[in-house]
Amino acid sequence: MKKLCVVLFVAILGITAAAIAQEDTTTYDFEDDLVKGDLVRPDGENLLVRRRGARESLIKIREHFIPELLKSVEDL
């Protein structure tokens, strides 16, 4: 079993070393192209908006939910 693990480890190590050794380089050569453009900005003024204040949650936790649930089941 140990020999099989060692053989597999060496095989995987050899495959990865071979993959690393094959370096494909890609070179992109762009000619000198002139790009013309204008700065585009929105027309108008910047708006300053006040942040909303902290509000408490509208979700109310029902403290007696489980006892009420058990009462409703007792009547069945």
Residue pairs with C-beta under 8 A, 6 or more apart in sequence:
62 68
